[in-house]
Amino acid sequence: MASKKSFVSTALRYAYLHGFTSSPFSAKGVQLSQWFRNDLNITLDLPDLVIPSFRKQCLSNMVDHIEKKIIKSNSTWIFIGSSFGGLVSTLVTQRQPKLIHSLVLLAPALNPLELWTSKINVEQWKKDGFMNFFNQNTQRDESIDYEFLLDLQTYSSYPVVTTCPITIIHGIHDDVVPIQTSREYMKKIRLLNKHSISLIEVDDDHYLRKDETLNTIKKVICDFP
């Protein structure tokens, strides 16, 4: 377990960006928030990325929402981005590089179009205009409009970030976002990002729920200067 420490600077803030169809109240978000409060004596921001609604959500809205939040905050940020939240983290960093101190990406969905098209009947989604996904917040299937995929197609597969340290933690048994995605990303940024970058491969699945994995995440966060 990472040692207890106190942060006194208000200039550096932390945010956990949750995954697709998840919420700020996901198990990992709640666990990290409690640890931040009890052990680090600071608040972990838990923004909601499901905007304006579950059905109408899209990547552009998520990125715009977080960008506005950090601009208003007059602070620099460390993002802990989980899965789709990892993708959002990289895109916001590209827009506002001076406001991002570093990134901790947890099984980031950095090649989303390939992930979607390999697992989902895209033609059916287009034909119907919507597709049902499991909403982890309400614990039931709910529709997301096809415009979500159209918006996603306007973004590059691997958003390259060159302006801050990046640590990726990815499970070798991940069957949602294959670990090869993170390995490929590291290859793309290795010669471009002059800051510290690392990929930590853990014996876990996509959800990174093992105690050993959580302790690894905590250590990475505590090790940032």
Residue frames as a rotation matrix with the C-alpha (Angstrom) as fourth column:
MET 1
0.577 0.817 0.000 0.00
0.817 -0.577 0.000 0.00
0.000 0.000 -1.000 0.00
ALA 2
-0.046 -0.582 0.812 1.27
0.479 -0.726 -0.493 3.46
0.877 0.366 0.312 -0.89
SER 3
-0.568 -0.270 -0.778 2.32
0.823 -0.177 -0.539 5.52
0.008 -0.947 0.322 2.10
LYS 4
0.545 0.816 -0.191 0.17
0.832 -0.555 -0.001 8.29
-0.107 -0.159 -0.982 3.47
LYS 5
-0.675 -0.738 -0.003 1.17
0.730 -0.667 0.147 11.78
-0.110 0.097 0.989 2.38
SER 6
0.287 0.774 -0.565 -0.37
0.627 -0.597 -0.499 15.23
-0.724 -0.211 -0.657 2.40
PHE 7
-0.340 -0.311 0.887 -0.62
0.894 -0.401 0.201 17.61
0.294 0.861 0.415 -0.55
VAL 8
-0.176 0.233 -0.957 -0.70
0.631 -0.719 -0.291 21.31
-0.756 -0.655 -0.020 0.30
SER 9
-0.928 -0.212 -0.307 -0.65
-0.080 -0.691 0.718 22.85
-0.364 0.691 0.624 -3.17
THR 10
0.068 0.996 0.061 -4.02
0.119 0.052 -0.992 23.86
-0.991 0.075 -0.115 -4.59
ALA 11
-0.068 -0.166 -0.984 -2.50
-0.844 -0.516 0.145 24.48
-0.532 0.840 -0.105 -8.02
LEU 12
-0.807 -0.249 -0.536 -2.36
-0.508 0.756 0.413 20.77
0.303 0.605 -0.736 -8.87
ARG 13
-0.027 0.882 0.471 -5.62
-0.861 0.218 -0.459 18.87
-0.507 -0.418 0.753 -9.07
TYR 14
-0.945 -0.263 0.195 -6.62
-0.176 0.911 0.372 15.32
-0.275 0.317 -0.908 -9.92
ALA 15
0.020 0.975 -0.219 -9.54
-0.946 -0.052 -0.320 13.98
-0.324 0.214 0.922 -11.93
TYR 16
-0.701 -0.091 0.707 -10.74
0.038 0.986 0.165 10.44
-0.712 0.143 -0.688 -12.60
LEU 17
-0.286 0.574 -0.767 -12.37
-0.941 -0.321 0.110 10.10
-0.183 0.753 0.632 -16.03
HIS 18
-0.094 0.349 0.932 -14.60
-0.336 0.870 -0.360 7.04
-0.937 -0.347 0.035 -16.16
GLY 19
-0.897 -0.338 0.285 -15.15
0.071 0.525 0.848 4.60
-0.437 0.781 -0.447 -19.00
PHE 20
-0.731 0.618 -0.290 -17.83
-0.493 -0.183 0.851 4.17
0.473 0.765 0.438 -21.66
THR 21
0.099 0.938 -0.332 -21.35
-0.071 0.340 0.938 3.50
0.993 -0.069 0.101 -20.28
SER 22
-0.297 -0.249 -0.922 -19.93
0.872 0.324 -0.368 3.93
0.390 -0.913 0.120 -16.77
SER 23
0.703 0.522 0.483 -20.28
0.244 -0.815 0.526 6.81
0.668 -0.252 -0.700 -14.31
PRO 24
-0.059 -0.731 0.680 -18.32
-0.589 -0.525 -0.614 8.78
0.806 -0.437 -0.400 -11.69
PHE 25
0.201 0.238 0.950 -19.73
-0.964 0.220 0.149 6.32
-0.173 -0.946 0.274 -9.16
SER 26
0.554 -0.144 -0.820 -18.13
-0.305 0.881 -0.361 3.24
0.774 0.450 0.445 -10.67
ALA 27
0.922 -0.175 -0.345 -16.36
0.382 0.555 0.739 0.92
0.062 -0.813 0.579 -8.26
LYS 28
0.020 -0.997 0.073 -12.90
0.968 0.001 -0.249 2.11
0.248 0.076 0.966 -9.29
GLY 29
-0.155 -0.017 0.988 -13.87
0.155 -0.988 0.007 5.77
0.976 0.154 0.156 -9.12
VAL 30
0.782 0.520 0.344 -15.32
-0.275 -0.207 0.939 5.38
0.559 -0.829 -0.019 -5.64
GLN 31
0.733 -0.569 -0.373 -12.31
0.680 0.607 0.410 3.38
-0.007 -0.554 0.832 -4.41
LEU 32
-0.232 -0.879 0.416 -9.84
0.842 -0.396 -0.367 5.93
0.488 0.265 0.832 -5.69
SER 33
0.117 0.360 0.926 -11.88
-0.086 -0.925 0.371 8.82
0.989 -0.123 -0.077 -4.35
GLN 34
0.965 0.260 -0.043 -11.91
-0.002 0.170 0.986 7.31
0.264 -0.951 0.164 -0.87
TRP 35
0.400 -0.896 -0.194 -8.18
0.916 0.381 0.128 6.64
-0.041 -0.229 0.973 -1.01
PHE 36
-0.241 -0.446 0.862 -7.45
0.518 -0.810 -0.275 10.20
0.821 0.380 0.427 -2.16
ARG 37
0.443 0.519 0.731 -9.52
-0.307 -0.678 0.668 11.60
0.842 -0.520 -0.141 0.68
ASN 38
0.997 0.068 -0.023 -8.28
-0.006 0.394 0.919 9.28
0.071 -0.916 0.394 3.44
ASP 39
0.505 -0.863 0.002 -4.62
0.790 0.463 0.403 8.83
-0.349 -0.202 0.915 2.51
LEU 40
-0.351 -0.669 0.655 -3.72
0.880 -0.475 -0.013 11.85
0.319 0.572 0.756 0.39
ASN 41
-0.242 0.331 -0.912 -5.97
0.678 -0.614 -0.403 14.36
-0.694 -0.716 -0.076 2.13
ILE 42
-0.806 0.065 -0.588 -7.22
-0.403 -0.789 0.465 15.84
-0.434 0.611 0.662 -1.14
THR 43
0.224 0.962 0.154 -10.34
-0.284 0.216 -0.934 15.61
-0.932 0.165 0.321 -3.27
LEU 44
-0.828 -0.355 0.434 -10.39
0.270 0.425 0.864 13.57
-0.491 0.833 -0.256 -6.45
ASP 45
-0.342 0.716 -0.608 -12.64
-0.782 -0.576 -0.238 15.19
-0.521 0.394 0.757 -9.03
LEU 46
-0.675 0.231 0.701 -15.13
0.367 0.929 0.048 12.75
-0.640 0.290 -0.711 -10.57
PRO 47
-0.535 0.489 -0.689 -16.68
-0.704 -0.709 0.044 14.46
-0.467 0.508 0.724 -13.60
ASP 48
0.116 0.685 0.719 -19.61
0.158 0.702 -0.694 12.84
-0.981 0.194 -0.027 -15.36
LEU 49
-0.818 -0.497 -0.289 -18.87
-0.225 -0.187 0.956 12.16
-0.530 0.847 0.042 -19.03
VAL 50
-0.560 0.693 0.454 -22.38
0.818 0.547 0.175 10.97
-0.127 0.469 -0.874 -19.90
ILE 51
-0.204 0.429 -0.880 -23.59
0.094 -0.886 -0.454 14.26
-0.974 -0.175 0.141 -21.36
PRO 52
-0.580 0.525 0.622 -26.08
-0.707 -0.704 -0.065 15.55
0.404 -0.478 0.780 -22.34
SER 53
0.435 0.699 0.568 -27.68
-0.845 0.535 -0.011 12.12
-0.312 -0.475 0.823 -21.72
PHE 54
-0.135 -0.472 0.871 -26.89
-0.139 0.880 0.455 8.44
-0.981 -0.060 -0.184 -22.08
ARG 55
0.487 0.418 0.767 -28.57
0.629 0.441 -0.640 8.26
-0.606 0.794 -0.048 -25.46
LYS 56
0.974 0.002 0.226 -27.11
0.164 -0.695 -0.700 11.48
0.156 0.719 -0.678 -26.86
GLN 57
0.569 -0.814 -0.112 -23.58
-0.113 -0.212 0.971 11.16
-0.814 -0.540 -0.212 -25.48
CYS 58
0.886 -0.411 0.214 -20.59
0.330 0.236 -0.914 11.53
0.325 0.881 0.345 -27.80
LEU 59
0.157 -0.940 -0.302 -16.84
0.988 0.149 0.051 11.94
-0.003 -0.307 0.952 -27.58
SER 60
-0.374 -0.307 0.875 -16.90
0.470 -0.876 -0.107 15.59
0.800 0.371 0.472 -28.67
ASN 61
0.556 0.652 0.515 -19.26
-0.170 -0.518 0.839 16.52
0.814 -0.554 -0.177 -25.82
MET 62
0.825 -0.292 -0.484 -17.06
0.565 0.463 0.683 14.70
0.024 -0.837 0.547 -23.33
VAL 63
-0.184 -0.972 0.144 -13.88
0.967 -0.206 -0.153 16.43
0.178 0.111 0.978 -24.49
ASP 64
-0.192 0.188 0.963 -15.56
0.172 -0.960 0.221 19.87
0.966 0.208 0.152 -24.59
HIS 65
0.799 0.600 0.027 -16.97
0.038 -0.096 0.995 19.36
0.600 -0.794 -0.100 -21.10
ILE 66
0.598 -0.643 -0.478 -13.62
0.777 0.321 0.541 18.47
-0.195 -0.696 0.691 -19.53
GLU 67
-0.333 -0.735 0.591 -11.76
0.828 -0.527 -0.189 21.18
0.451 0.426 0.784 -21.43
LYS 68
0.159 0.479 0.863 -14.14
-0.026 -0.872 0.488 23.85
0.987 -0.100 -0.126 -20.12
LYS 69
0.928 0.228 -0.294 -13.83
0.249 0.206 0.946 22.48
0.276 -0.952 0.134 -16.61
ILE 70
0.268 -0.903 -0.336 -10.04
0.943 0.174 0.283 22.65
-0.197 -0.393 0.898 -16.48
ILE 71
-0.351 -0.345 0.870 -9.89
0.582 -0.809 -0.086 26.08
0.734 0.476 0.485 -18.12
LYS 72
0.469 0.646 0.602 -12.25
-0.117 -0.630 0.768 27.47
0.875 -0.431 -0.220 -15.46
SER 73
0.809 -0.057 -0.585 -10.31
0.532 0.496 0.687 25.82
0.251 -0.866 0.431 -12.63
ASN 74
0.663 -0.658 0.357 -7.15
-0.583 -0.753 -0.305 27.94
0.470 -0.006 -0.883 -12.98
SER 75
0.426 -0.501 0.753 -5.19
-0.550 0.518 0.655 24.79
-0.718 -0.694 -0.055 -12.07
THR 76
-0.329 -0.483 -0.812 -2.99
-0.877 0.475 0.074 22.15
0.350 0.736 -0.580 -13.64
TRP 77
0.542 0.753 0.374 -4.28
-0.819 0.573 0.033 18.58
-0.190 -0.324 0.927 -13.65
ILE 78
-0.847 -0.525 0.078 -3.29
-0.495 0.835 0.241 14.97
-0.192 0.166 -0.967 -13.42
PHE 79
0.181 0.915 -0.361 -5.84
-0.972 0.222 0.075 12.87
0.149 0.338 0.929 -15.28
ILE 80
-0.756 -0.199 0.624 -6.52
-0.300 0.952 -0.059 9.27
-0.582 -0.232 -0.779 -14.32
GLY 81
-0.114 0.714 -0.690 -8.37
-0.985 -0.171 -0.014 8.08
-0.128 0.679 0.723 -17.40
SER 82
-0.458 0.036 0.888 -10.04
-0.214 0.965 -0.150 4.67
-0.863 -0.259 -0.434 -17.45
SER 83
-0.245 0.344 0.906 -10.76
0.762 0.647 -0.040 3.00
-0.600 0.681 -0.421 -20.81
PHE 84
0.260 0.390 0.883 -12.82
0.876 -0.481 -0.046 5.52
0.407 0.785 -0.467 -22.84
GLY 85
0.970 0.043 -0.241 -11.91
0.173 -0.818 0.548 8.11
-0.173 -0.573 -0.801 -20.21
GLY 86
0.076 -0.997 0.015 -8.30
0.455 0.048 0.889 7.48
-0.887 -0.061 0.457 -21.17
LEU 87
-0.220 -0.049 0.974 -9.11
0.969 -0.124 0.213 8.46
0.110 0.991 0.074 -24.73
VAL 88
0.779 0.558 0.286 -10.83
0.499 -0.828 0.255 11.62
0.379 -0.056 -0.924 -23.48
SER 89
0.682 -0.574 -0.453 -7.76
0.288 -0.359 0.888 12.40
-0.672 -0.736 -0.079 -21.36
THR 90
-0.306 -0.864 0.399 -5.41
0.746 0.043 0.665 12.32
-0.591 0.502 0.632 -24.35
LEU 91
-0.028 0.375 0.927 -7.67
0.893 -0.407 0.192 14.48
0.449 0.833 -0.323 -26.50
VAL 92
0.937 0.336 -0.097 -8.08
0.337 -0.792 0.509 17.13
0.094 -0.510 -0.855 -23.80
THR 93
0.341 -0.897 -0.280 -4.31
0.396 -0.133 0.909 17.13
-0.852 -0.421 0.310 -23.31
GLN 94
-0.332 -0.422 0.843 -3.80
0.939 -0.060 0.340 17.76
-0.093 0.904 0.416 -27.01
ARG 95
0.391 0.595 0.703 -6.07
0.647 -0.720 0.250 20.81
0.655 0.357 -0.666 -26.76
GLN 96
0.828 -0.019 0.560 -4.77
-0.363 -0.780 0.511 22.20
0.427 -0.626 -0.653 -23.47
PRO 97
0.382 -0.731 -0.566 -1.20
0.452 0.682 -0.575 20.89
0.806 -0.036 0.591 -23.03
LYS 98
-0.490 -0.640 0.592 -0.19
-0.163 -0.600 -0.783 23.61
0.857 -0.480 0.189 -20.57
LEU 99
0.051 0.619 0.784 -2.94
-0.940 -0.235 0.247 22.59
0.337 -0.749 0.570 -18.16
ILE 100
0.925 0.281 -0.255 -2.08
-0.215 0.942 0.257 18.90
0.313 -0.183 0.932 -17.94
HIS 101
0.305 -0.823 0.479 0.72
-0.905 -0.094 0.415 17.85
-0.297 -0.560 -0.773 -15.60
SER 102
-0.833 -0.551 -0.052 0.63
-0.545 0.800 0.251 14.13
-0.096 0.237 -0.967 -16.41
LEU 103
0.186 0.887 -0.423 -1.59
-0.904 0.323 0.279 11.23
0.384 0.331 0.862 -17.45
VAL 104
-0.762 -0.216 0.611 -2.31
-0.424 0.879 -0.218 7.90
-0.490 -0.425 -0.761 -15.79
LEU 105
-0.129 0.695 -0.708 -4.17
-0.965 0.078 0.252 5.81
0.230 0.715 0.660 -18.35
LEU 106
-0.475 0.072 0.877 -5.93
-0.477 0.817 -0.325 2.64
-0.740 -0.572 -0.354 -17.23
ALA 107
-0.454 0.226 0.862 -6.50
0.622 0.773 0.125 0.24
-0.638 0.592 -0.492 -20.15
PRO 108
-0.314 0.341 -0.886 -7.12
-0.327 -0.915 -0.236 3.25
-0.891 0.216 0.398 -22.41
ALA 109
0.338 0.549 0.765 -9.38
0.616 0.485 -0.620 2.83
-0.711 0.681 -0.175 -25.45
LEU 110
-0.111 -0.549 -0.828 -6.94
-0.210 -0.802 0.560 4.55
-0.971 0.236 -0.026 -27.79
ASN 111
-0.968 -0.121 -0.218 -8.02
-0.236 0.169 0.957 2.79
-0.079 0.978 -0.192 -30.98
PRO 112
-0.486 0.837 0.251 -11.80
-0.339 0.084 -0.937 3.06
-0.805 -0.540 0.243 -30.55
LEU 113
0.152 0.611 -0.777 -13.02
-0.968 -0.067 -0.242 2.67
-0.200 0.788 0.582 -34.12
GLU 114
-0.431 -0.384 -0.817 -11.24
-0.578 0.812 -0.076 -0.64
0.692 0.440 -0.572 -34.58
LEU 115
-0.981 0.091 0.171 -12.53
-0.100 0.519 -0.849 -1.82
-0.166 -0.850 -0.500 -31.21
TRP 116
-0.226 0.970 -0.090 -16.12
-0.581 -0.208 -0.787 -0.90
-0.782 -0.126 0.611 -32.11
THR 117
0.209 0.355 -0.911 -16.13
-0.977 0.111 -0.181 -2.26
0.037 0.928 0.370 -35.63
SER 118
-0.644 -0.520 -0.561 -14.57
-0.506 0.839 -0.197 -5.56
0.573 0.157 -0.804 -34.57
LYS 119
-0.971 0.218 -0.094 -17.23
0.211 0.606 -0.767 -6.31
-0.110 -0.765 -0.634 -31.95
ILE 120
-0.311 0.890 -0.335 -20.40
-0.014 -0.356 -0.934 -4.49
-0.950 -0.286 0.123 -33.00
ASN 121
-0.190 0.364 0.912 -22.73
0.953 0.291 0.082 -4.80
-0.236 0.884 -0.403 -35.98
VAL 122
-0.739 -0.219 -0.637 -22.12
0.184 -0.975 0.122 -1.28
-0.648 -0.028 0.761 -37.27
GLU 123
-0.907 0.418 0.046 -24.48
-0.024 -0.162 0.987 -1.65
0.420 0.894 0.157 -40.24
GLN 124
-0.150 0.882 -0.446 -27.32
0.827 0.360 0.433 -2.63
0.543 -0.304 -0.783 -37.93
TRP 125
-0.267 -0.037 -0.963 -26.56
0.761 -0.621 -0.188 0.34
-0.591 -0.783 0.194 -35.69
LYS 126
-0.943 -0.124 -0.308 -26.67
-0.085 -0.806 0.585 2.63
-0.321 0.578 0.750 -38.73
LYS 127
-0.700 0.714 -0.018 -29.90
0.251 0.270 0.929 1.06
0.669 0.646 -0.368 -40.04
ASP 128
0.056 0.752 -0.656 -31.76
0.937 0.187 0.295 1.30
0.344 -0.632 -0.695 -36.72
GLY 129
0.255 -0.032 0.967 -30.29
0.013 -0.999 -0.037 4.65
0.967 0.022 -0.254 -35.76
PHE 130
0.287 -0.181 0.941 -29.52
-0.941 -0.235 0.242 3.40
0.178 -0.955 -0.238 -32.26
MET 131
-0.021 -0.275 -0.961 -28.02
-0.007 0.961 -0.275 0.44
1.000 0.001 -0.022 -30.43
ASN 132
0.883 0.400 0.247 -28.51
-0.264 -0.011 0.964 -0.82
0.388 -0.917 0.096 -26.90
PHE 133
-0.257 -0.948 -0.190 -25.61
-0.058 0.212 -0.976 -0.87
0.965 -0.239 -0.110 -24.46
PHE 134
0.300 0.325 -0.897 -25.54
0.817 0.397 0.418 -1.88
0.492 -0.858 -0.147 -20.81
ASN 135
0.243 -0.135 0.961 -25.71
-0.293 -0.954 -0.060 1.25
0.925 -0.267 -0.271 -18.68
GLN 136
-0.376 -0.503 -0.778 -23.60
0.523 0.578 -0.627 0.48
0.765 -0.642 0.046 -15.63
ASN 137
-0.924 0.061 0.378 -25.22
-0.300 -0.727 -0.618 3.29
0.237 -0.684 0.690 -13.69
THR 138
-0.103 0.980 0.168 -28.83
-0.994 -0.105 0.003 2.13
0.021 -0.167 0.986 -14.12
GLN 139
-0.695 -0.289 0.658 -27.93
-0.375 0.927 0.011 -1.55
-0.613 -0.239 -0.753 -14.52
ARG 140
0.302 0.756 0.580 -30.04
0.307 0.499 -0.810 -2.02
-0.903 0.423 -0.081 -17.63
ASP 141
-0.469 -0.417 0.778 -29.74
0.845 0.043 0.533 -1.87
-0.256 0.908 0.333 -21.40
GLU 142
0.397 0.560 -0.727 -30.29
0.232 -0.827 -0.511 1.59
-0.888 0.034 -0.458 -22.89
SER 143
0.665 -0.026 0.746 -29.99
0.746 0.069 -0.663 3.07
-0.035 0.997 0.065 -26.38
ILE 144
-0.099 -0.673 -0.733 -27.17
0.145 -0.739 0.658 5.20
-0.984 -0.041 0.171 -27.79
ASP 145
0.808 0.497 -0.317 -27.75
-0.176 -0.309 -0.935 6.99
-0.562 0.811 -0.162 -31.09
TYR 146
0.611 -0.541 0.578 -25.70
0.783 0.519 -0.342 6.18
-0.115 0.662 0.741 -34.19
GLU 147
0.819 -0.298 0.491 -24.40
-0.086 -0.909 -0.408 9.76
0.568 0.292 -0.770 -34.14
PHE 148
0.751 -0.586 0.303 -22.04
-0.340 0.051 0.939 8.56
-0.566 -0.808 -0.161 -31.40
LEU 149
0.296 -0.649 0.701 -20.14
0.636 0.682 0.362 6.48
-0.712 0.339 0.614 -33.97
LEU 150
0.636 -0.030 0.771 -20.26
0.670 -0.476 -0.570 9.21
0.384 0.879 -0.282 -36.61
ASP 151
0.893 -0.315 0.321 -18.66
-0.416 -0.851 0.320 11.61
0.173 -0.420 -0.891 -34.13
LEU 152
0.588 -0.687 0.428 -16.06
-0.062 0.489 0.870 9.04
-0.807 -0.538 0.245 -33.16
GLN 153
0.511 -0.341 0.789 -15.01
0.825 0.452 -0.339 8.70
-0.241 0.824 0.513 -36.80
THR 154
0.868 -0.163 0.469 -13.82
0.076 -0.890 -0.449 12.31
0.491 0.426 -0.760 -36.82
TYR 155
0.662 -0.637 0.396 -10.95
-0.683 -0.295 0.668 11.50
-0.309 -0.713 -0.630 -34.41
SER 156
-0.009 -0.768 -0.640 -7.61
-0.779 0.406 -0.477 9.83
0.627 0.494 -0.602 -35.05
SER 157
0.585 0.274 -0.763 -7.15
0.041 0.930 0.365 6.28
0.810 -0.245 0.533 -33.80
TYR 158
0.259 -0.601 -0.756 -4.12
0.954 0.283 0.102 6.99
0.152 -0.747 0.647 -31.60
PRO 159
0.886 0.102 0.452 -4.11
0.089 -0.995 0.049 10.58
0.454 -0.003 -0.891 -30.25
VAL 160
0.097 -0.960 -0.263 -0.42
0.783 0.237 -0.576 11.28
0.615 -0.150 0.774 -29.77
VAL 161
0.989 0.128 0.075 0.51
0.045 -0.738 0.673 13.27
0.142 -0.663 -0.736 -26.65
THR 162
0.274 -0.961 0.044 4.02
0.642 0.149 -0.752 14.68
0.716 0.235 0.657 -26.49
THR 163
0.026 -0.192 0.981 3.76
-0.192 -0.964 -0.184 17.32
0.981 -0.183 -0.062 -23.76
CYS 164
0.234 0.096 0.967 3.62
-0.960 -0.134 0.246 15.47
0.153 -0.986 0.060 -20.43
PRO 165
-0.833 -0.502 0.234 4.59
-0.545 0.818 -0.184 12.26
-0.099 -0.281 -0.955 -18.62
ILE 166
0.231 0.901 -0.367 2.35
-0.894 0.346 0.284 9.27
0.383 0.263 0.886 -19.37
THR 167
-0.835 -0.362 0.415 1.96
-0.493 0.827 -0.271 6.03
-0.245 -0.431 -0.869 -17.45
ILE 168
0.047 0.834 -0.551 -0.29
-0.833 0.336 0.439 3.32
0.551 0.438 0.710 -18.87
ILE 169
-0.689 -0.127 0.714 -1.46
-0.552 0.731 -0.402 0.42
-0.471 -0.670 -0.574 -16.70
HIS 170
0.065 0.672 -0.738 -3.00
-0.965 0.230 0.124 -2.39
0.253 0.704 0.663 -18.72
GLY 171
0.207 0.108 0.972 -4.08
-0.587 0.808 0.035 -5.94
-0.782 -0.578 0.231 -17.90
ILE 172
-0.753 -0.584 -0.303 -2.58
-0.600 0.420 0.681 -8.74
-0.271 0.695 -0.666 -19.94
HIS 173
-0.782 0.539 0.314 -5.94
0.545 0.835 -0.074 -10.57
-0.302 0.113 -0.946 -19.86
ASP 174
-0.405 0.631 -0.662 -7.96
-0.321 -0.776 -0.543 -7.60
-0.856 -0.007 0.517 -21.15
ASP 175
-0.629 0.256 0.734 -10.59
0.700 0.597 0.392 -8.83
-0.337 0.760 -0.555 -23.65
VAL 176
0.569 0.784 -0.249 -12.28
0.610 -0.605 -0.512 -5.44
-0.552 0.139 -0.822 -24.05
VAL 177
0.846 -0.470 -0.252 -9.30
-0.532 -0.708 -0.465 -3.29
0.040 0.527 -0.849 -25.04
PRO 178
0.822 -0.545 -0.168 -6.47
0.514 0.835 -0.194 -5.67
0.246 0.073 0.967 -25.99
ILE 179
0.582 -0.657 -0.478 -3.15
0.287 -0.384 0.878 -4.84
-0.761 -0.648 -0.035 -24.39
GLN 180
-0.177 -0.643 0.746 -1.64
0.954 0.075 0.291 -4.63
-0.243 0.763 0.600 -27.86
THR 181
0.638 0.493 0.591 -3.46
0.609 -0.793 0.003 -1.28
0.471 0.358 -0.807 -28.14
SER 182
0.944 -0.310 -0.111 -1.29
-0.131 -0.662 0.738 0.20
-0.303 -0.682 -0.666 -25.39
ARG 183
0.159 -0.926 0.343 1.84
0.518 0.374 0.769 -1.46
-0.840 0.056 0.539 -26.72
GLU 184
0.070 -0.063 0.996 1.21
0.983 -0.166 -0.079 0.10
0.171 0.984 0.050 -30.11
TYR 185
0.908 0.315 0.278 0.58
0.262 -0.942 0.212 3.51
0.328 -0.119 -0.937 -28.56
MET 186
0.670 -0.717 -0.193 3.89
0.055 -0.211 0.976 3.37
-0.740 -0.665 -0.103 -26.70
LYS 187
-0.088 -0.694 0.715 5.66
0.878 0.285 0.385 2.67
-0.471 0.661 0.584 -29.97
LYS 188
0.360 0.342 0.868 4.03
0.809 -0.579 -0.107 5.74
0.465 0.740 -0.485 -31.54
ILE 189
0.939 0.096 0.331 4.99
-0.046 -0.917 0.397 8.16
0.342 -0.387 -0.856 -28.78
ARG 190
0.674 -0.687 -0.271 8.37
0.676 0.427 0.600 6.74
-0.297 -0.588 0.752 -27.74
LEU 191
-0.335 -0.875 0.349 10.42
0.942 -0.300 0.152 9.01
-0.028 0.380 0.925 -30.00
LEU 192
-0.104 0.397 0.912 8.03
0.445 -0.801 0.400 11.96
0.889 0.448 -0.093 -29.86
ASN 193
0.856 0.462 0.231 7.40
-0.025 -0.410 0.912 12.40
0.516 -0.786 -0.340 -26.15
LYS 194
-0.099 -0.988 0.118 10.53
-0.085 -0.110 -0.990 13.63
0.991 -0.108 -0.073 -24.36
HIS 195
0.029 0.189 0.982 8.90
-0.974 -0.216 0.070 13.19
0.226 -0.958 0.177 -20.95
SER 196
-0.823 -0.298 0.483 8.77
-0.463 0.845 -0.267 10.02
-0.329 -0.443 -0.834 -18.89
ILE 197
0.169 0.879 -0.445 6.54
-0.953 0.261 0.154 7.38
0.251 0.398 0.882 -20.49
SER 198
-0.861 -0.456 0.226 5.94
-0.501 0.837 -0.219 3.82
-0.090 -0.302 -0.949 -19.35
LEU 199
0.151 0.860 -0.487 3.63
-0.705 0.439 0.557 0.87
0.693 0.260 0.673 -19.84
ILE 200
-0.689 -0.271 0.672 3.01
-0.695 0.508 -0.509 -1.31
-0.203 -0.818 -0.538 -16.80
GLU 201
-0.170 0.597 -0.784 1.52
-0.527 0.617 0.584 -4.66
0.833 0.512 0.210 -17.72
VAL 202
-0.529 0.074 0.845 -0.39
-0.828 0.171 -0.533 -6.30
-0.184 -0.982 -0.030 -14.87
ASP 203
-0.958 0.191 -0.213 -1.92
0.147 0.968 0.205 -9.73
0.245 0.165 -0.955 -14.32
ASP 204
-0.510 0.820 -0.261 -5.49
0.062 -0.267 -0.962 -8.51
-0.858 -0.506 0.086 -14.58
ASP 205
-0.179 0.542 0.821 -8.42
0.972 0.229 0.061 -7.98
-0.155 0.809 -0.567 -16.96
HIS 206
-0.242 0.088 0.966 -9.95
0.571 -0.792 0.215 -4.80
0.785 0.604 0.142 -18.36
TYR 207
0.657 0.702 0.275 -11.50
0.201 -0.515 0.833 -3.71
0.726 -0.492 -0.480 -15.09
LEU 208
-0.298 -0.934 0.198 -8.23
0.061 -0.225 -0.972 -3.72
0.953 -0.278 0.124 -13.09
ARG 209
0.549 0.688 0.475 -9.95
-0.465 -0.221 0.857 -4.67
0.695 -0.691 0.198 -9.85
LYS 210
0.461 -0.405 -0.790 -7.27
0.630 0.776 -0.030 -6.80
0.625 -0.484 0.612 -8.21
ASP 211
0.923 -0.119 -0.366 -5.74
0.256 -0.521 0.814 -5.45
-0.288 -0.845 -0.451 -5.02
GLU 212
0.005 -0.996 0.085 -2.25
0.719 0.062 0.692 -5.72
-0.695 0.058 0.717 -6.52
THR 213
-0.210 -0.020 0.978 -3.33
0.895 -0.406 0.184 -3.64
0.393 0.914 0.103 -9.50
LEU 214
0.784 0.565 0.259 -4.95
0.395 -0.774 0.495 -0.99
0.479 -0.286 -0.830 -7.33
ASN 215
0.663 -0.621 -0.418 -1.77
0.362 -0.222 0.905 -0.74
-0.655 -0.752 0.077 -5.28
THR 216
-0.303 -0.758 0.578 0.20
0.906 -0.040 0.422 -0.28
-0.297 0.652 0.698 -8.51
ILE 217
0.216 0.479 0.851 -2.12
0.690 -0.692 0.214 2.55
0.691 0.540 -0.480 -9.55
LYS 218
0.967 0.175 -0.184 -1.69
0.253 -0.596 0.762 4.20
0.024 -0.784 -0.621 -6.15
LYS 219
0.246 -0.954 -0.170 2.09
0.626 0.022 0.779 3.93
-0.740 -0.298 0.603 -6.31
VAL 220
-0.284 -0.314 0.906 2.19
0.935 -0.302 0.188 5.53
0.215 0.900 0.379 -9.74
ILE 221
0.588 0.593 0.550 0.07
0.438 -0.805 0.399 8.43
0.680 0.006 -0.734 -8.50
CYS 222
0.919 -0.235 -0.317 2.21
0.235 -0.320 0.918 8.93
-0.317 -0.918 -0.239 -5.40
ASP 223
0.081 -0.977 0.196 5.42
0.812 0.179 0.556 8.87
-0.579 0.114 0.807 -7.43
PHE 224
0.363 0.061 0.930 4.49
0.747 -0.616 -0.251 11.89
0.558 0.785 -0.269 -9.52
PRO 225
-0.684 -0.684 -0.254 6.53
0.706 -0.534 -0.465 14.96
0.183 -0.498 0.848 -8.46
